[in-house]
Amino acid sequence: QVQLVESGGGLVQAGGSLRLSCAASGRTFSNYAMGWFRQAPGKEREFVAAISRNGGTTSYADSVKGRFTISRDNAKNTAYLQMKSLKPEDTADYSCAARASPLYSSRLYETSSEYAYWGQGTQVTVSS
């Protein structure tokens, strides 16, 4: 079992920045690929960003590419999502997710069904 706890959400004006954190516990963090997803009211959960277990590869949804950066610090058992140039349409509940990944794998996972472990989410609200 892996436990994930997100933090860093809040209210920010359009054009502002936030950094979300996802603290993991329970198992060896570096064994897991990580992802960030978001869900706005009345909408389905959508992929935001993913990072491989060693942090060497990343991917992003087109809607956030160039504005968001996913990273991880395996020594601190934490994944991050740096968000810049935020827009009102970025308003959502953001969740991090983890799944076991083979040793030396650089594979990325972009669908929610591929993840086994989820955090409780953190709300991001961007005002116009």
Residue, then its C-alpha position, 0 to 999 in steps of 0.5 A: q500500500v502507498q498512501l498519498v497526501e496532496s497539499g499546496g492548493g488554494l485560491v489564486q488570480a489568473g496568471g498566478s502560480l501554485r506548486l502542488s506537492c504529493a507526499a508518499s508513504g508506505r512503500t519505496f517511492s522510487n518504485y512508482a510512476m506518478g501522475w497528476f489528474r484533475q476534476a472540475p465540477g460536472k466534468e470527468r477526471e482528466f489527465v494533467a501530467a505524468i512522470s516515470r519512476n526515475g523522473g527521467t521522462t514526463s508527459y503533459a496534457d496539451s491544455v497545460k503543456g508549457r505552463f505546468t511542470i511535473s517533478r519528483d524528489n525520490a529522496k523526499n518521497t514527494a512528487y510536485l506539480q508546478m503550475k504557472s500562468l494559471k487560467p480560470e479553466d484550471t480550476a479543479d480538484y487535483s489528485c496525485a496517483a501512483r502505480a508500480s513500475p518495472l525497474y529501469s522503466s521510463r514508461l508513463y501512464e496517462t489514464s486514471s485506470e492505470y493507477a492503483y493508489w490515489g490521494q484525497g485531492t487538493q482544490v485549486t481555484v483560479s479567479s479571473 
